């Protein structure tokens, strides 16, 4: 028979170290790790809630802007077929006769100072379900040499181009807040 060799101390120590590591891992999660995980989850949930709030607010702004642009386009469409100015009165700004309803105005210049609340559609019909909205129109004569400059003389016969400005506002806390403004040029084409 052969004599067995005594086991060396090195493998025993290695086995003890491995056993100690396995025991530490098996103990579970420390209090510090739990606290850190809770903080991370909490911060993540708060970020998601904040994101939902911001997205909801931006969605509301987008809906308002879309409505305002639609209402401005309604007025543009309504005035599209109208004459530049009144055939008899010539250049003027504002309605020639305030007793005549806007649906009977025949020219764009008559719309200066026009305010529709509730607003109107492209056929001149009142949109009663949008009572918190209004359309307002400003018409300005443009300088014949530079369309970027408006002419202060309302009856200037040299003016053959007008700038039409439509501002659409929404009522908020009792006052009108402009949401969108659009403008275009209307020329006296003969």
KEBA-153186 format. One record per atom (N, C-alpha, C): residue number from 1; residue in three letters; atom name; x, y, z. Coordinates in Angstrom, 3 decimals. Each point is the difference from the previous one (the first is absolute). Layout:
% KEBA-153186
REC resi resn name        x        y        z
REC  NUM  ala   CA        X        Y        Z
...
% end
This chain:
% KEBA-153186
REC resi resn name        x        y        z
REC    1  unk    N    0.817   -1.157    0.000
REC    1  unk   CA   -0.817    1.157    0.000
REC    1  unk    C    0.867    1.227    0.000
REC    2  unk    N   -0.594    0.932   -0.524
REC    2  unk   CA    0.743    1.254   -0.052
REC    2  unk    C   -0.492    0.907    1.111
REC    3  unk    N    0.884    0.773    0.402
REC    3  unk   CA   -0.364    0.941    1.059
REC    3  unk    C   -0.665    1.220   -0.610
REC    4  unk    N   -1.028    0.451    0.629
REC    4  unk   CA   -0.669    1.188   -0.541
REC    4  unk    C    0.738    1.234    0.444
REC    5  unk    N   -0.021    0.869   -0.862
REC    5  unk   CA    0.687    1.261    0.271
REC    5  unk    C   -0.935    0.909    0.778
REC    6  unk    N    0.533    0.688    0.924
REC    6  unk   CA   -0.858    0.951    0.703
REC    6  unk    C   -0.385    1.128   -0.957
REC    7  unk    N   -1.236    0.476    0.081
REC    7  unk   CA   -0.444    1.068   -0.898
REC    7  unk    C    0.682    1.298    0.382
REC    8  unk    N    0.296    0.737   -1.024
REC    8  unk   CA    0.719    1.253    0.234
REC    8  unk    C   -0.974    1.073    0.482
REC    9  unk    N    0.480    0.972    0.726
REC    9  unk   CA   -0.881    1.021    0.545
REC    9  unk    C   -0.558    0.944   -1.080
REC   10  unk    N    0.650    0.127   -1.146
REC   10  unk   CA   -0.441    0.957   -1.026
REC   10  unk    C   -1.368   -0.363   -0.563
REC   11  unk    N   -0.271   -1.241   -0.427
REC   11  unk   CA   -1.324   -0.291   -0.527
REC   11  unk    C   -1.103    0.156    1.048
REC   12  unk    N    0.260   -0.251    1.240
REC   12  unk   CA   -0.998    0.136    1.048
REC   12  unk    C   -0.363    1.483    0.171
REC   13  unk    N    1.012    0.848   -0.029
REC   13  unk   CA   -0.229    1.440    0.150
REC   13  unk    C   -0.804    0.533   -1.188
REC   14  unk    N    0.291   -0.495   -1.204
REC   14  unk   CA   -0.723    0.451   -1.194
REC   14  unk    C   -1.461   -0.405    0.094
REC   15  unk    N   -0.231   -1.247    0.489
REC   15  unk   CA   -1.381   -0.434    0.143
REC   15  unk    C   -0.730    0.836    1.040
REC   16  unk    N    0.620    0.395    1.039
REC   16  unk   CA   -0.620    0.814    1.057
REC   16  unk    C   -0.342    1.398   -0.533
REC   17  unk    N    0.909    0.538   -0.824
REC   17  unk   CA   -0.245    1.329   -0.567
REC   17  unk    C   -1.192   -0.049   -0.949
REC   18  unk    N   -0.050   -1.064   -0.839
REC   18  unk   CA   -1.137   -0.133   -0.916
REC   18  unk    C   -1.299   -0.169    0.771
REC   19  unk    N    0.032   -0.752    1.111
REC   19  unk   CA   -1.178   -0.203    0.815
REC   19  unk    C   -0.462    1.321    0.637
REC   20  unk    N    0.945    0.790    0.425
REC   20  unk   CA   -0.322    1.287    0.635
REC   20  unk    C   -0.650    0.953   -1.022
REC   21  unk    N    0.540    0.016   -1.240
REC   21  unk   CA   -0.584    0.851   -1.048
REC   21  unk    C   -1.418   -0.447   -0.328
REC   22  unk    N   -0.197   -1.294   -0.136
REC   22  unk   CA   -1.328   -0.517   -0.329
REC   22  unk    C   -0.981    0.313    1.122
REC   23  unk    N    0.444   -0.049    1.216
REC   23  unk   CA   -0.871    0.285    1.138
REC   23  unk    C   -0.406    1.472   -0.004
REC   24  unk    N    0.961    0.908   -0.296
REC   24  unk   CA   -0.305    1.429   -0.052
REC   24  unk    C   -1.011    0.300   -1.098
REC   25  unk    N    0.152   -0.616   -1.168
REC   25  unk   CA   -0.928    0.212   -1.102
REC   25  unk    C   -1.391   -0.521    0.344
REC   26  unk    N   -0.080   -1.023    0.699
REC   26  unk   CA   -1.277   -0.626    0.315
REC   26  unk    C   -0.764    0.762    1.085
REC   27  unk    N    0.643    0.934    0.678
REC   27  unk   CA   -0.649    0.718    1.081
REC   27  unk    C   -1.140    0.876   -0.499
REC   28  unk    N    0.026    0.521   -1.230
REC   28  unk   CA   -1.052    0.875   -0.505
REC   28  unk    C    0.541    1.371   -0.342
REC   29  unk    N   -0.915    0.941   -0.071
REC   29  unk   CA    0.338    1.349   -0.425
REC   29  unk    C    0.156    0.866    1.236
REC   30  unk    N    0.995    0.845   -0.041
REC   30  unk   CA    0.240    0.855    1.161
REC   30  unk    C   -1.014    1.145    0.031
REC   31  unk    N   -0.094    0.645    1.129
REC   31  unk   CA   -0.922    1.124    0.185
REC   31  unk    C    0.378    1.152   -0.932
REC   32  unk    N    1.255    0.217   -0.215
REC   32  unk   CA    0.472    1.070   -0.884
REC   32  unk    C   -0.432   -0.272   -1.443
REC   33  unk    N    0.115   -1.218   -0.447
REC   33  unk   CA   -0.413   -0.346   -1.359
REC   33  unk    C   -1.511    0.170   -0.167
REC   34  unk    N   -0.768   -0.348    1.006
REC   34  unk   CA   -1.448    0.160   -0.044
REC   34  unk    C   -0.372    1.482   -0.068
REC   35  unk    N    0.646    0.804    0.802
REC   35  unk   CA   -0.274    1.447   -0.001
REC   35  unk    C    0.345    0.613   -1.354
REC   36  unk    N    1.109   -0.385   -0.561
REC   36  unk   CA    0.412    0.531   -1.301
REC   36  unk    C   -0.994   -0.420   -1.090
REC   37  unk    N   -0.445   -1.228    0.005
REC   37  unk   CA   -0.977   -0.470   -0.983
REC   37  unk    C   -1.324    0.744    0.160
REC   38  unk    N   -0.417    0.245    1.217
REC   38  unk   CA   -1.246    0.736    0.250
REC   38  unk    C    0.105    1.429   -0.522
REC   39  unk    N    1.113    0.634    0.219
REC   39  unk   CA    0.219    1.371   -0.497
REC   39  unk    C   -0.033    0.019   -1.518
REC   40  unk    N    0.664   -0.951   -0.637
REC   40  unk   CA    0.015   -0.053   -1.466
REC   40  unk    C   -1.397   -0.204   -0.574
REC   41  unk    N   -0.761   -0.897    0.589
REC   41  unk   CA   -1.368   -0.245   -0.476
REC   41  unk    C   -0.863    1.244    0.235
REC   42  unk    N    0.130    0.635    1.139
REC   42  unk   CA   -0.769    1.208    0.303
REC   42  unk    C    0.302    1.136   -0.964
REC   43  unk    N    1.275    0.228   -0.273
REC   43  unk   CA    0.390    1.050   -0.942
REC   43  unk    C   -0.529   -0.320   -1.397
REC   44  unk    N    0.038   -1.245   -0.384
REC   44  unk   CA   -0.516   -0.398   -1.314
REC   44  unk    C   -1.501    0.233   -0.101
REC   45  unk    N   -0.745   -0.340    1.021
REC   45  unk   CA   -1.447    0.209   -0.011
REC   45  unk    C   -0.316    1.494   -0.056
REC   46  unk    N    0.705    0.820    0.763
REC   46  unk   CA   -0.210    1.455   -0.039
REC   46  unk    C    0.302    0.563   -1.388
REC   47  unk    N    1.036   -0.492   -0.641
REC   47  unk   CA    0.339    0.467   -1.355
REC   47  unk    C   -1.106   -0.355   -0.989
REC   48  unk    N   -0.556   -1.182    0.115
REC   48  unk   CA   -1.094   -0.411   -0.897
REC   48  unk    C   -1.240    0.854    0.240
REC   49  unk    N   -0.328    0.283    1.260
REC   49  unk   CA   -1.156    0.851    0.315
REC   49  unk    C    0.210    1.396   -0.577
REC   50  unk    N    1.187    0.558    0.154
REC   50  unk   CA    0.313    1.329   -0.552
REC   50  unk    C   -0.104   -0.014   -1.521
REC   51  unk    N    0.463   -1.051   -0.631
REC   51  unk   CA   -0.080   -0.130   -1.457
REC   51  unk    C   -1.453   -0.009   -0.456
REC   52  unk    N   -0.843   -0.733    0.702
REC   52  unk   CA   -1.421   -0.057   -0.355
REC   52  unk    C   -0.629    1.382    0.129
REC   53  unk    N    0.346    0.746    1.043
REC   53  unk   CA   -0.524    1.351    0.198
REC   53  unk    C    0.406    0.921   -1.142
REC   54  unk    N    1.269   -0.017   -0.360
REC   54  unk   CA    0.499    0.868   -1.074
REC   54  unk    C   -0.646   -0.370   -1.334
REC   55  unk    N   -0.121   -1.267   -0.286
REC   55  unk   CA   -0.610   -0.442   -1.254
REC   55  unk    C   -1.472    0.421   -0.048
REC   56  unk    N   -0.699   -0.096    1.117
REC   56  unk   CA   -1.412    0.418    0.041
REC   56  unk    C   -0.124    1.496   -0.261
REC   57  unk    N    0.877    0.797    0.603
REC   57  unk   CA   -0.033    1.450   -0.215
REC   57  unk    C    0.285    0.333   -1.460
REC   58  unk    N    0.986   -0.635   -0.585
REC   58  unk   CA    0.343    0.268   -1.394
REC   58  unk    C   -1.116   -0.446   -0.938
REC   59  unk    N   -0.692   -1.060    0.352
REC   59  unk   CA   -1.133   -0.453   -0.793
REC   59  unk    C   -1.105    1.049    0.012
REC   60  unk    N   -0.252    0.605    1.157
REC   60  unk   CA   -1.006    1.053    0.109
REC   60  unk    C    0.388    1.208   -0.855
REC   61  unk    N    1.260    0.404    0.062
REC   61  unk   CA    0.486    1.134   -0.813
REC   61  unk    C   -0.137   -0.319   -1.485
REC   62  unk    N    0.314   -1.213   -0.387
REC   62  unk   CA   -0.114   -0.396   -1.415
REC   62  unk    C   -1.457    0.028   -0.460
REC   63  unk    N   -0.916   -0.435    0.842
REC   63  unk   CA   -1.424    0.043   -0.353
REC   63  unk    C   -0.476    1.437   -0.162
REC   64  unk    N    0.414    0.888    0.911
REC   64  unk   CA   -0.376    1.415   -0.105
REC   64  unk    C    0.548    0.623   -1.280
REC   65  unk    N    1.253   -0.267   -0.296
REC   65  unk   CA    0.624    0.563   -1.195
REC   65  unk    C   -0.679   -0.504   -1.260
REC   66  unk    N   -0.328   -1.268   -0.042
REC   66  unk   CA   -0.687   -0.569   -1.160
REC   66  unk    C   -1.369    0.642   -0.194
REC   67  unk    N   -0.742    0.173    1.085
REC   67  unk   CA   -1.306    0.654   -0.088
REC   67  unk    C    0.146    1.434   -0.495
REC   68  unk    N    0.960    0.734    0.540
REC   68  unk   CA    0.213    1.396   -0.393
REC   68  unk    C    0.369    0.115   -1.476
REC   69  unk    N    0.883   -0.858   -0.474
REC   69  unk   CA    0.390    0.049   -1.415
REC   69  unk    C   -1.168   -0.369   -0.906
REC   70  unk    N   -0.835   -0.936    0.434
REC   70  unk   CA   -1.181   -0.363   -0.778
REC   70  unk    C   -0.957    1.194   -0.102
REC   71  unk    N   -0.198    0.708    1.103
REC   71  unk   CA   -0.896    1.158   -0.002
REC   71  unk    C    0.550    1.143   -0.853
REC   72  unk    N    1.309    0.187    0.015
REC   72  unk   CA    0.614    1.021   -0.859
REC   72  unk    C   -0.164   -0.372   -1.468
REC   73  unk    N    0.183   -1.259   -0.313
REC   73  unk   CA   -0.178   -0.460   -1.385
REC   73  unk    C   -1.461    0.121   -0.441
REC   74  unk    N   -0.939   -0.161    0.947
REC   74  unk   CA   -1.413    0.187   -0.337
REC   74  unk    C   -0.248    1.412   -0.523
REC   75  unk    N    0.569    0.999    0.680
REC   75  unk   CA   -0.184    1.379   -0.452
REC   75  unk    C    0.689    0.251   -1.336
REC   76  unk    N    1.169   -0.566   -0.166
REC   76  unk   CA    0.702    0.166   -1.280
REC   76  unk    C   -0.845   -0.589   -1.134
REC   77  unk    N   -0.536   -1.161    0.238
REC   77  unk   CA   -0.831   -0.655   -1.008
REC   77  unk    C   -1.263    0.815   -0.274
REC   78  unk    N   -0.595    0.542    1.061
REC   78  unk   CA   -1.213    0.795   -0.161
REC   78  unk    C    0.271    1.248   -0.856
REC   79  unk    N    1.143    0.652    0.227
REC   79  unk   CA    0.307    1.246   -0.711
REC   79  unk    C    0.675   -0.218   -1.355
REC   80  unk    N    0.300   -1.230   -0.298
REC   80  unk   CA    0.755   -0.325   -1.209
REC   80  unk    C   -0.640    0.553   -1.283
REC   81  unk    N   -1.278   -0.105   -0.151
REC   81  unk   CA   -0.659    0.427   -1.233
REC   81  unk    C   -0.470    1.444   -0.004
REC   82  unk    N    0.244    0.722    1.099
REC   82  unk   CA   -0.472    1.377    0.080
REC   82  unk    C    0.916    0.950   -0.788
REC   83  unk    N   -0.574    1.121   -0.412
REC   83  unk   CA    0.767    1.015   -0.725
REC   83  unk    C    1.006    0.664    0.943
REC   84  unk    N    0.972    0.672   -0.600
REC   84  unk   CA    1.022    0.724    0.766
REC   84  unk    C   -0.635    1.155    0.772
REC   85  unk    N   -0.773    0.844   -0.700
REC   85  unk   CA   -0.671    1.130    0.650
REC   85  unk    C   -1.401    0.164   -0.593
REC   86  unk    N   -0.735    0.928    0.549
REC   86  unk   CA   -1.351    0.245   -0.475
REC   86  unk    C    0.060    0.686   -1.368
REC   87  unk    N   -0.802   -0.477   -0.937
REC   87  unk   CA    0.029    0.539   -1.366
REC   87  unk    C   -0.414    1.463   -0.036
REC   88  unk    N   -0.872    0.427    0.883
REC   88  unk   CA   -0.473    1.387   -0.007
REC   88  unk    C    0.845    0.875    0.921
REC   89  unk    N    0.242   -0.447    1.229
REC   89  unk   CA    0.715    0.813    0.994
REC   89  unk    C    1.503    0.029   -0.227
REC   90  unk    N    0.546   -0.970   -0.685
REC   90  unk   CA    1.458   -0.063   -0.193
REC   90  unk    C    0.683   -0.499    1.261
REC   91  unk    N    1.234    0.481    0.216
REC   91  unk   CA    0.761   -0.427    1.176
REC   91  unk    C   -0.630    0.552    1.273
REC   92  unk    N   -0.152   -0.859    0.952
REC   92  unk   CA   -0.538    0.364    1.308
REC   92  unk    C    0.452   -1.085    0.966
REC   93  unk    N   -0.134    0.270    1.261
REC   93  unk   CA    0.299   -1.024    1.003
REC   93  unk    C   -1.166   -0.080    0.965
REC   94  unk    N   -0.590   -1.148    0.124
REC   94  unk   CA   -1.161   -0.205    0.856
REC   94  unk    C   -1.271   -0.034   -0.827
REC   95  unk    N   -1.090   -0.432    0.604
REC   95  unk   CA   -1.254   -0.097   -0.746
REC   95  unk    C   -0.491    1.383   -0.449
REC   96  unk    N   -0.545    0.052   -1.192
REC   96  unk   CA   -0.532    1.252   -0.530
REC   96  unk    C   -1.290    0.348    0.728
REC   97  unk    N   -0.804   -1.021    0.300
REC   97  unk   CA   -1.259    0.195    0.703
REC   97  unk    C   -0.082   -1.045    1.106
REC   98  unk    N    0.071    0.444    1.248
REC   98  unk   CA   -0.019   -0.932    1.136
REC   98  unk    C   -1.318   -0.728    0.148
REC   99  unk    N   -1.042    0.489   -0.642
REC   99  unk   CA   -1.308   -0.647    0.112
REC   99  unk    C   -0.085   -1.267   -0.840
REC  100  unk    N    0.922   -0.142   -0.954
REC  100  unk   CA   -0.011   -1.176   -0.875
REC  100  unk    C    0.778   -1.128    0.682
REC  101  unk    N   -0.567   -1.209    0.100
REC  101  unk   CA    0.733   -1.121    0.619
REC  101  unk    C    1.222   -0.393   -0.844
REC  102  unk    N    0.985   -0.553    0.670
REC  102  unk   CA    1.249   -0.347   -0.689
REC  102  unk    C   -0.230   -0.974   -1.152
REC  103  unk    N   -1.026   -0.786    0.075
REC  103  unk   CA   -0.260   -0.975   -1.069
REC  103  unk    C   -0.352    0.678   -1.320
REC  104  unk    N   -0.307    1.301    0.046
REC  104  unk   CA   -0.331    0.743   -1.223
REC  104  unk    C    1.134    0.927   -0.439
REC  105  unk    N    1.107    0.015    0.737
REC  105  unk   CA    1.140    0.810   -0.419
REC  105  unk    C    0.583   -0.621   -1.262
REC  106  unk    N    0.421    0.821   -0.940
REC  106  unk   CA    0.479   -0.507   -1.286
REC  106  unk    C    1.497    0.175   -0.197
REC  107  unk    N    0.681    0.623    0.984
REC  107  unk   CA    1.434    0.234   -0.179
REC  107  unk    C    0.761   -0.279    1.296
REC  108  unk    N    1.303   -0.258   -0.160
REC  108  unk   CA    0.870   -0.341    1.126
REC  108  unk    C    0.194    1.196    0.926
REC  109  unk    N    0.093    1.203   -0.537
REC  109  unk   CA    0.263    1.180    0.826
REC  109  unk    C   -1.109    0.254    1.024
REC  110  unk    N   -1.196   -0.453   -0.272
REC  110  unk   CA   -1.107    0.167    0.954
REC  110  unk    C    0.232   -0.797    1.280
REC  111  unk    N    0.859   -0.988   -0.035
REC  111  unk   CA    0.235   -0.860    1.161
REC  111  unk    C    0.959    0.609    1.017
REC  112  unk    N    0.583    1.162   -0.286
REC  112  unk   CA    0.890    0.622    0.978
REC  112  unk    C   -0.785    0.286    1.282
REC  113  unk    N    0.491   -0.499    1.122
REC  113  unk   CA   -0.669    0.176    1.282
REC  113  unk    C   -1.055   -1.052    0.301
REC  114  unk    N   -0.189   -0.950   -0.892
REC  114  unk   CA   -1.003   -1.053    0.188
REC  114  unk    C    0.424   -0.934    1.128
REC  115  unk    N   -0.948   -0.306    0.881
REC  115  unk   CA    0.229   -0.959    1.086
REC  115  unk    C   -1.176   -0.968    0.006
REC  116  unk    N    0.302   -1.290   -0.058
REC  116  unk   CA   -1.042   -1.030    0.038
REC  116  unk    C    0.156   -0.818    1.277
REC  117  unk    N   -1.022    0.104    0.865
REC  117  unk   CA   -0.034   -0.803    1.209
REC  117  unk    C   -1.444   -0.399    0.265
REC  118  unk    N   -0.351   -1.258   -0.119
REC  118  unk   CA    0.837   -1.136   -0.395
REC  118  unk    C    0.492    0.144   -1.443
REC  119  unk    N    1.051   -0.742   -0.316
REC  119  unk   CA    0.602    0.119   -1.330
REC  119  unk    C   -0.906   -0.546   -1.109
REC  120  unk    N    0.420    0.265   -1.230
REC  120  unk   CA   -0.762   -0.472   -1.156
REC  120  unk    C    0.815   -1.035   -0.771
REC  121  unk    N   -0.708   -0.786   -0.790
REC  121  unk   CA    0.687   -0.979   -0.846
REC  121  unk    C    0.241    0.604   -1.377
REC  122  unk    N    0.443   -0.801   -0.935
REC  122  unk   CA    0.350    0.474   -1.337
REC  122  unk    C   -1.217    0.410   -0.822
REC  123  unk    N   -1.206   -0.295    0.495
REC  123  unk   CA   -1.224    0.385   -0.698
REC  123  unk    C   -0.719    1.156    0.694
REC  124  unk    N    0.623    0.555    1.056
REC  124  unk   CA   -0.605    1.107    0.729
REC  124  unk    C   -0.982   -0.422    1.071
REC  125  unk    N   -0.076   -1.296    0.266
REC  125  unk   CA   -0.911   -0.514    1.019
REC  125  unk    C    0.670    0.077    1.379
REC  126  unk    N   -0.768    0.369    1.008
REC  126  unk   CA    0.521    0.105    1.360
REC  126  unk    C    0.280   -1.382    0.577
REC  127  unk    N    1.143   -0.127    0.659
REC  127  unk   CA    0.376   -1.253    0.673
REC  127  unk    C   -0.301    0.160    1.489
REC  128  unk    N   -1.252   -0.230    0.374
REC  128  unk   CA   -0.471    0.261    1.364
REC  128  unk    C    0.718   -0.851    1.046
REC  129  unk    N    0.476   -1.175   -0.382
REC  129  unk   CA    0.683   -0.878    0.958
REC  129  unk    C    1.405    0.488    0.347
REC  130  unk    N    0.473    1.066   -0.659
REC  130  unk   CA    1.314    0.569    0.288
REC  130  unk    C   -0.153    1.411    0.572
REC  131  unk    N   -0.903    0.160    0.958
REC  131  unk   CA   -0.310    1.319    0.552
REC  131  unk    C    1.184    0.637    0.727
REC  132  unk    N    0.981   -0.779    0.422
REC  132  unk   CA    1.180    0.547    0.682
REC  132  unk    C    1.103    0.397   -0.983
REC  133  unk    N   -0.321    0.067   -1.271
REC  133  unk   CA    0.962    0.373   -1.031
REC  133  unk    C   -0.510    1.228   -0.738
REC  134  unk    N    0.934    0.802   -0.514
REC  134  unk   CA   -0.393    1.125   -0.831
REC  134  unk    C    1.018    0.215   -1.110
REC  135  unk    N   -0.489    0.501   -1.121
REC  135  unk   CA    0.837    0.354   -1.143
REC  135  unk    C   -0.059    1.520   -0.139
REC  136  unk    N    1.140    0.632   -0.165
REC  136  unk   CA    0.008    1.443   -0.240
REC  136  unk    C    0.862    0.282   -1.228
REC  137  unk    N   -0.453    0.992   -0.793
REC  137  unk   CA    0.653    0.304   -1.276
REC  137  unk    C    0.486    1.442    0.004
REC  138  unk    N    1.213    0.184   -0.505
REC  138  unk   CA    0.554    1.325   -0.250
REC  138  unk    C    0.434    0.033   -1.457
REC  139  unk    N   -0.395    1.050   -0.699
REC  139  unk   CA    0.413    0.182   -1.391
REC  139  unk    C    0.810    1.287   -0.064
REC  140  unk    N    1.175   -0.075   -0.593
REC  140  unk   CA    0.872    1.177   -0.134
REC  140  unk    C    0.405    0.152   -1.454
REC  141  unk    N   -0.042    1.239   -0.486
REC  141  unk   CA    0.498    0.262   -1.355
REC  141  unk    C    1.521   -0.100    0.008
REC  142  unk    N    0.556   -0.627   -1.019
REC  142  unk   CA    1.451   -0.121   -0.110
REC  142  unk    C    0.549    1.129   -0.867
REC  143  unk    N    1.194    0.405    0.327
REC  143  unk   CA    0.703    1.005   -0.796
REC  143  unk    C    0.274   -0.597   -1.378
REC  144  unk    N   -0.347    0.703   -1.077
REC  144  unk   CA    0.174   -0.573   -1.339
REC  144  unk    C    1.446   -0.352   -0.351
REC  145  unk    N    0.964    0.683    0.612
REC  145  unk   CA    1.401   -0.281   -0.330
REC  145  unk    C    0.622   -1.071    0.895
REC  146  unk    N   -0.657   -0.297    1.128
REC  146  unk   CA    0.538   -1.019    0.904
REC  146  unk    C   -1.171   -0.606    0.780
REC  147  unk    N   -0.337   -1.233   -0.313
REC  147  unk   CA   -1.160   -0.644    0.617
REC  147  unk    C    0.189   -0.308    1.476
REC  148  unk    N    1.230    0.113    0.500
REC  148  unk   CA    0.248   -0.234    1.418
REC  148  unk    C   -0.440    1.198    0.854
REC  149  unk    N   -0.137    1.158   -0.630
REC  149  unk   CA   -0.386    1.224    0.709
REC  149  unk    C   -1.467    0.275   -0.272
REC  150  unk    N   -0.755    0.301    1.049
REC  150  unk   CA   -1.410    0.321   -0.194
REC  150  unk    C   -0.159    1.502   -0.157
REC  151  unk    N   -0.991    0.402   -0.789
REC  151  unk   CA   -0.263    1.406   -0.310
REC  151  unk    C   -1.032    0.530    0.981
REC  152  unk    N    0.304    1.108    0.629
REC  152  unk   CA   -0.914    0.547    1.001
REC  152  unk    C   -1.200    0.707   -0.623
REC  153  unk    N    0.063    0.307   -1.287
REC  153  unk   CA   -1.109    0.690   -0.652
REC  153  unk    C   -1.020   -1.019   -0.499
REC  154  unk    N   -1.115   -0.074    0.671
REC  154  unk   CA   -0.996   -1.020   -0.301
REC  154  unk    C   -0.630    0.177   -1.371
REC  155  unk    N   -0.032    1.218   -0.525
REC  155  unk   CA   -0.670    0.242   -1.279
REC  155  unk    C    0.991    0.200   -1.141
REC  156  unk    N    1.232   -0.357    0.211
REC  156  unk   CA    1.025    0.183   -1.030
REC  156  unk    C   -0.342   -0.866   -1.215
REC  157  unk    N   -0.274    0.650   -1.128
REC  157  unk   CA   -0.396   -0.749   -1.202
REC  157  unk    C    1.171   -0.756   -0.613
REC  158  unk    N    1.219    0.355    0.376
REC  158  unk   CA    1.165   -0.719   -0.523
REC  158  unk    C    0.146   -1.379    0.637
REC  159  unk    N   -0.662   -0.215    1.120
REC  159  unk   CA    0.083   -1.301    0.684
REC  159  unk    C   -0.810   -1.029   -0.775
REC  160  unk    N    0.671   -1.031   -0.424
REC  160  unk   CA   -0.695   -1.068   -0.722
REC  160  unk    C    0.219   -1.358    0.666
REC  161  unk    N    0.666    0.017    1.151
REC  161  unk   CA    0.242   -1.244    0.744
REC  161  unk    C   -0.297    0.263    1.471
REC  162  unk    N   -0.732   -0.902    0.608
REC  162  unk   CA   -0.303    0.070    1.432
REC  162  unk    C    0.585   -1.206    0.711
REC  163  unk    N    0.400    0.235    1.246
REC  163  unk   CA    0.432   -1.092    0.873
REC  163  unk    C   -1.189   -0.330    0.903
REC  164  unk    N   -0.449   -1.244   -0.061
REC  164  unk   CA   -1.113   -0.459    0.832
REC  164  unk    C    0.596   -0.818    1.144
REC  165  unk    N   -0.317    0.400    1.217
REC  165  unk   CA    0.541   -0.669    1.190
REC  165  unk    C   -1.174   -0.555    0.805
REC  166  unk    N    0.014   -1.304    0.227
REC  166  unk   CA   -1.040   -0.659    0.797
REC  166  unk    C    0.640   -0.518    1.278
REC  167  unk    N   -0.557    0.421    1.119
REC  167  unk   CA    0.464   -0.482    1.301
REC  167  unk    C   -1.130   -0.801    0.630
REC  168  unk    N    0.326   -1.208    0.428
REC  168  unk   CA   -0.983   -0.863    0.656
REC  168  unk    C    0.400   -0.090    1.468
REC  169  unk    N   -0.982    0.293    0.864
REC  169  unk   CA    0.248    0.022    1.441
REC  169  unk    C   -0.948   -0.960    0.710
REC  170  unk    N    0.437   -0.421    1.172
REC  170  unk   CA   -0.798   -0.894    0.845
REC  170  unk    C   -0.173    0.669    1.359
REC  171  unk    N   -1.185   -0.138    0.571
REC  171  unk   CA   -0.257    0.611    1.308
REC  171  unk    C    0.632   -0.853    1.081
REC  172  unk    N    0.813    0.660    0.838
REC  172  unk   CA    0.656   -0.681    1.107
REC  172  unk    C   -0.057    0.916    1.219
REC  173  unk    N   -0.600   -0.464    1.062
REC  173  unk   CA   -0.144    0.787    1.235
REC  173  unk    C   -0.637    1.360   -0.260
REC  174  unk    N   -0.985    0.039   -0.877
REC  174  unk   CA   -0.746    1.220   -0.242
REC  174  unk    C    0.598    0.969   -1.001
REC  175  unk    N    1.159   -0.298   -0.549
REC  175  unk   CA    0.592    0.905   -0.996
REC  175  unk    C    0.392   -0.788   -1.251
REC  176  unk    N    0.075    0.719   -1.108
REC  176  unk   CA    0.326   -0.636   -1.277
REC  176  unk    C    1.511   -0.135   -0.150
REC  177  unk    N    0.436   -1.224   -0.274
REC  177  unk   CA    1.421   -0.286   -0.186
REC  177  unk    C    0.224   -0.379   -1.460
REC  178  unk    N    0.818    0.766   -0.738
REC  178  unk   CA    0.267   -0.356   -1.400
REC  178  unk    C    0.720   -1.346   -0.091
REC  179  unk    N   -0.514   -0.874   -0.847
REC  179  unk   CA    0.591   -1.328   -0.178
REC  179  unk    C    0.758   -0.070   -1.317
REC  180  unk    N   -0.580    0.547   -1.059
REC  180  unk   CA    0.661   -0.061   -1.314
REC  180  unk    C   -0.349    1.249   -0.806
REC  181  unk    N    0.954    0.439   -0.775
REC  181  unk   CA   -0.203    1.122   -0.921
REC  181  unk    C    0.507   -0.437   -1.361
REC  182  unk    N   -0.801    0.268   -1.000
REC  182  unk   CA    0.420   -0.294   -1.366
REC  182  unk    C   -0.287    1.230   -0.848
REC  183  unk    N    0.770    0.185   -1.035
REC  183  unk   CA   -0.207    1.157   -0.863
REC  183  unk    C    0.309   -0.348   -1.439
REC  184  unk    N   -0.605    0.762   -0.892
REC  184  unk   CA    0.215   -0.186   -1.419
REC  184  unk    C   -0.222    1.328   -0.702
REC  185  unk    N    0.389    0.048   -1.244
REC  185  unk   CA   -0.181    1.202   -0.819
REC  185  unk    C   -1.193   -0.192   -0.936
REC  186  unk    N   -0.767    1.061   -0.153
REC  186  unk   CA   -1.117    0.000   -0.955
REC  186  unk    C    0.272    1.156   -0.960
REC  187  unk    N    0.040   -0.318   -1.286
REC  187  unk   CA    0.318    1.011   -1.008
REC  187  unk    C   -1.229    0.377   -0.810
REC  188  unk    N    0.024    1.209   -0.526
REC  188  unk   CA   -1.057    0.488   -0.868
REC  188  unk    C    0.353   -0.431   -1.427
REC  189  unk    N   -0.436   -1.169   -0.362
REC  189  unk   CA    0.294   -0.551   -1.320
REC  189  unk    C   -1.170    0.343   -0.919
REC  190  unk    N    0.336    0.660   -1.116
REC  190  unk   CA   -1.071    0.392   -0.923
REC  190  unk    C    0.132   -0.708   -1.313
% end
